[in-house]
Amino acid sequence: MSDVTNTPDGGPAHGHRNPAGLAARCTAAFHAWWARRHGHAPPAHDTGDAPPPSGAGEGVLWRMRTTVKDEPGALAALCTALAERQVDILSLQTHPLGEHTVDEFLLRAPAGADLATAVSLAGGTAIWTERADAHDLVDAPTRVLGLAARTATDTAELPLALRQLLGRCTIRSQPAASVSGRAAETTVPVDGSLEDTVIRLRDPEGGVLTVERPHLPFTPTEFARARALVELDARLGPRIPRGRDLLTLPEGGDVSVRRADTRDLSAALAMHERCSPETLRRRYHGPVGDADRYLNHLLSPRFGRTLAAQTASGRIVALGHLLWDGDETEVALLVEDAWQRRGIGAELLTRLVSMAAEAGCAQVYAVTQASNTGMVAAMRGLGLPLDYQVEEGTLVVTARLDAVPAYRARESGERIGNS
C-alpha cells in the first residue's frame, strides 16, 4: 500500500507514526495535528511486505523489474533464464531508456526459484521485486482505462489512481497557498518534471502534486501515464458523485447524507457558527479560531473525502472527513450540538470506514480527546479490532479494516449506502 500524504503548507513528512509524539502535537495546536503526515521508505531489495523471492512459496505471484541493454537477444536471454527455473511469465512491459530498456514482469514463481540470481546471470541489473496479487493479473491497458474511468467520476480519486498506477509511492498535495496565505515555494513547468525517483505535476486545483518512490526510479513511460491522468482530471474540472441517502433518525425526522467538497464551504462555516466552543475544541484539538482556517482544506477532494448530513432545508448539521494518510487513513467527525446523540456521527463513521476499505486502506485512526465518549463509542460501534493510545489527554484510536471482510465488500459504483 503506498502512502498518500497531504500537507497544507506543502512540507514533507518523515518517518513512521509516533503516537506519543502525535498526541503531544495535537494538544499543542490544530496545525500540528494537520502536519501529521508521513512517508514509508521500503528496503532497496524488495518494496513488498514479504521476503525476497528466493524463499517464495509454490506459485507465488511476483512483480519484477530489471534493466537490460537495448540490443538483440537481451530480452530472450532473460526469458530463457526464467524458463529454466520453471518461472511462468504472465505479462511483460518494456520501458525504453536509450541504450537500455527497463523490463517489468508479472511472474508466477515456484518454491525455491532464485529470481534475482537468474536475472543477474542473464545480464539484468538494478533488479527490483515486489509481491503481487490477483489485481495485477489485469493487463496494463485495461488497468489504465479503469483508473481513468474512476478519476472521471470523482475528483477525490486522482491521488488513489496515481498510486495504483505507479505502485508503492508517497504522494503529497501542496496547495497554491498555505492556510496562512503564504504562496507555495515549489513550482513546476507546465508539463511537469521527472527527476529520478520524483515526479512533480501541476495540480489541476492549483499547487503541485509530488509523487516519490524511493529506490525505484520512474521511467519516462510512467511519467507520461501519470501526466495523462492529471490532464484528464484537469479537463473534467471539479466533480463528486451527487447521490444521496435518506437517513431516518431513531427519535424521528430525516437527514440526507451526501458527498461534500469546497463548494459547501459557506454552509460548513455556518455550521461552525452554530457549534459550541467545546464541540469545536473536541474536533480540532486547538484554538477554536483555527477551525475556520482549515475547513477549506478539509473539504478539498485532494485531501480525501467528506460526507455531509443535511436537513430538508439544506442546512449542514454534521461533517465526516476521510483524510488520506497512507496505510493509516484518518477519520474525523463534527456534529452540531443540537444534532448530537442521534446516531448521525456513527452513521457517517460507518460509511467513511467502508470508503477507506474500498480504497484499499489497511486501517483507519481517529484523533480525539479521552473525554470524548461519543467518538470512542462510535469507533467501538464499528465492530472492528481497536488499538488505543493515550498521551496527555489525547487519544488515538486505530481500527484494523482487514480483520472484517465485510468492510471490503463494496463495489466502486455503489451509492453512499445504508447501514
N, C-alpha and C positions, 0 to 999 in steps of 0.2 A: 504494500500500500504506500503510495507516495504521499508527500506532505504538501498541503496547500496552505500557505501562510500568508496572512493579510495583515499589514501594518499601516494604519492611517498616516503615519509620518514617513513611511517608506523604509524604515530601518530594518536591517536583517535581524533575525532571531537566531540564537545559538543554543545548542545542547538539548538534552532530554529534559522533560518536565521535572522540576524540583518542587514538590507540593509545599514544603515548608517555606521555601523562598517565595513561591507564588502567593501563599497566604499572607505573608508579611507585606508584599507589594500591594495586594488587593485592599488591605486595611488602610494603607497609606493614602491612596487616591485612585480614582477611577481610571486615569490614563495609564497607570501602572498595570491595572488589570488587563486593559486592552492590549498592552505591549507584550502580553504573554503569548508569544508565537515562537515556534522553534523549528529546527531542521534536523534531519537524521542523515548522517553520513554513513553509507553502507561500506563494508570492507571491500578492499580492492579486488579480491579474487572472486567474490560472489555477492551480488546485490540482493539475493533472496534471503529467506529465513532458514534455509536448510543447509546441510554440509555440502562441500564440493562434490562434483559428480562422480568422483572415483568411488564413493560409497553409495551410489544411487541404488534404489530398490528396483525390483523387477518391473519393467515397463513404465518407468517414471518419465514424465514429460519435462523437457528442459528447453529453455531458450539459450542459444549460444551465439556469440558474436566474435568474429575474428577478422584480422586484416591480412590480406594476401597481395602479392604482386599482381598487377593487371597485365598478365601475359598468358598466352595459350597454355592450357594444361594445368594451371594453378588450381582452379576450382575442381577439376577432375581428380587431381591428386588428393584433395581434401575429402571429396565424397568417397573415394576408394578407401581411404584410411578409416573412415567411419563405417563403411560397409563391412570391412574386415573384422570389425568388433560387433557386428550384428546390430548396429545402430540404425534405426529407421528415420529417414529424413522426411518429415511431414510437410514442411514448407521451407522456402528459401527466398530471401530478398537480397538484392545487391545494391550497394551504395557506392557509386564511382567516386574516387578521390584522386584523379590524375594518374599517377604512376601506380597507385594502389587501389584496391577495392575492399570495402567492408562488407563481409558476407554475414547475414543474420539468418540463423537456422531455428526451426522448431523441430526438436528431436524427441524420439522415444528410445531411451537407453535401457538395456538390460542390466541386471545386477553385476557389479564389478567392472563396468565399462569405464576405462580411464580416458575420458574425452579430452582433457587438457593435453595429456601426453600424445595422444593420437594426432590431434590437430597441430601440435607443435612440431612433431616429426614430419608432418606433411607440408610444412612451410608456413603455417599460420602464426601470427604474432598478435600481441595485445588481446589475448583470449579472455572473454568475459562470459560468465554463465549465470543463469537465474532459473529457479524452479518455475515451471509453467503450470497452467491448469486448463480445463476444458474450454474456457473462453478464448484461449489463444489459438484454438483449432479453426476459428473463423479466418478466412483468407483476408489479406490486407485491404483490398479494395472494398469488400463488404463491410469490414470493421470501420473504415474511414467514413463510408457513406452513412453508417449507423450513427457515428459520432456527430456527423454534420446534421443529421435529422434531429438528434437530441438538442444540439445547440440551437437549431432553428426554432424550437418550440419554447425555449426558456433561456433568458439571459444568464441565469444562475448556473447553467450547465457548462459554460465555457471553461472555467478552471478544472472541472471534473473531466471534461472531454480532453483537455490538453494533457492531463496526467495519464489518462488511459491511452492516448495516442503515443506518448513519449516514454511511458514506463515509470519506474521509480524515480521521482524527482521532487524538488521543492518549488512551489510557485508562490511568488509574492506579488501582491497587487498594491502599487503605490499610486495614490490619487494625485491629481494635478496640483492640489494644495492640501496641506495637512489640516487637522481640525482646528489648529491655532491660526490658520490663514497663511502660513508660510508656504511659498511656492516650492514645488518638488525640485530636488537638487539633481536628479537624474533625468537626462533627456536622451532620446534615441532617434536615429534617422527615420524618415517616413516608412521605409521598407524594413525597419528593424535591424538588428545586428546579431551576428553569431561569433562568439569568442570561445572556442574550445568547448568547455562544459557549461557555458552560459548563453542563453537566448534572451534577448530583450526585444519586446514588441510594443508598439503604441497601443494602449488600451482604448477601445472604441468609446469608452465613457470618459476619457481623459486620463492622463497619467501614464504609467508604464507597467507592463506585465513582464516580470522576470522569471525565467524558468532555469533552474540549476540542477545539474545531475552530476554529483561528484564521481570521479574515477571512470566516467564513461562519456567521452566527447560526443557531442551531437554531430551528425552528418549534415551536409547541405540538403539532402533529401528530407530529413526530419525537420530541418528549419523551414523548408518550403511548405511542408504539410501544416506545420503549426501556424505559419503566416497566413495560409489559405483559410484556416479555420477562424482565425481572428478577423480576417477580412469579411468572411461570411457574417460573423456577429455584427460587424460594423454596418454592413449594408442593411441588415434587418432591423436595426435600431432596438430601443428598449421594448421588452416583451416578457410577460409571465403568463402562465395558464390562468384563465379567468373563471374557471369553475368555482363553485362554492357549495357548501353543505349547510343544511339547516340543523342546528343543534337545539333540541328541546331540553330545557333545564329541569332538574328534579323538582324545584319549587314552583315551576310554571314559567311560561314565557319562552321565547325563542331568541337565539342569536345565530347569525350565519358565520361560517368560518371560511376564509379565503386567503390566497396569497396576497402579500403586500410588497410594495417597493417604495422608492423615493418619491413617487407621485402621491403617496399617502402621508408625506411629511407634515403637512398642516394639520391633518386630523390627529396624527400621533402626538404632535406638540400640544394640541388642545387636550388630549387625554392626560399628558403630563401635568397640565394646569389643574386638572381635577383630582390628581393623586395627592395624597398627603406627603409631607416631607419624609415621614418614616417609611412609607412604601417605596419612595424613590431611593432612599438610602439603602434599604434592603436589596433593591435591584442593582444599583450602580456602585455600591461599596465605597462611596466617597462623597465629596461635596455635592449637594443637590443641584447646584448651578451647573455642574459638568454634564448633567444628563442631556440637556437640550443640545449641547455642542456635539455630542457623539451620535445623536439619533440619525442624522443623515447617513453616516457610515454604516450604522447597524441595519438600515433599510436597504442598503445597496446590494444588489444581487452578486456583486463581486466578492462580498464577504460571506455569503451564504444564502439562506432562505428565511423569509419571515412569514408567519401566519398572523392574521388579524381576526379577532372576534368582533363582529359589528352588529349593532341593533338595527331594527327595521327602519329607523330614521336616518341611518348612515353613520351614527356615532361609533367610533372605535373604542371599545372598552377593555381590550386585552391585546397584548402582542407576545408572540413567541418567536425567538430567534434561534436558528441553527447556524452556527458560525464555523466555517471550515478551519480546522486546526490539525491537519494531518490525521493520524490514527486516533487522536483523542478529541474529536469534534466536540465543540461546546454547545450546550443548550442553555437558554435563559428565558425567563418569563417575567412579564409585568402585567398585573391585573388591577384595574381601577378599584379603589377601596369599596365603592358601593356594589361591586360585582364579585367580590371575593367570597370564598367558601360556597360557591355554587357549581363547582365542577369544571369551570371553564379552563383553569390552568392545567388540570390533569388531562383534559381533552387535547389541548394544544400540545402538551408534552408528549403524549402518546403518538400523535401524528408526526411530530418532529423526529422522534426516535425512529419511526418507520421510514421516514425520508432518509435518515442517516444510514440505516441498514441497507436500503435500496441503493444508496450511493457507494456501498462497499466499506463503510466505516466499521472498524472492529469494536469501538467503544465510544461512549459519549460521557462528558463530565459536566457538572454544574458547580459553579462557584457561588456560595451564598454565606449567610451567617448561621452560626449554630442555633440561634434563637428563631430562625425562620422555619417554624414547624410545618407550614404549608408546603414549601418547596421540598422539604425532606419527605413529607407524606406522599407528594406527587411522584418523587423518584422511587419510593418503595412500591407505589401502586403499579409500576411498570412490570413487576414480577420478574425482574432480572437480577442476576448476582451483582451486588453493590460493594464498593470499597469506599470507606470513609477515612478522610484525613483532616485533622483539626489543628489549627495553629492560630493562637491569639484571637480566638473568637470567629475566625473564618473557616468555613467548612467546604471541602472539595469532595463531592460525591461522584464516583465514576461507575458507570453501568457497562457491563460487557454485553455486546449485541450478538456475538457469535454463539452465545450459550443457548439461545432460543431460536430455532429455525423459523418460527412463525414471523419473526421480525424481518426476515429476508424474503417473504413470500410475495411482496407487492410487485406488480409489473410496472414498467415505466409509464404506460399510458393510463394507469388507474387515476381516477379523480382523487381529491383530497382524502376521502374515505370516512367511514363511520367506525366508532369504537363500540 
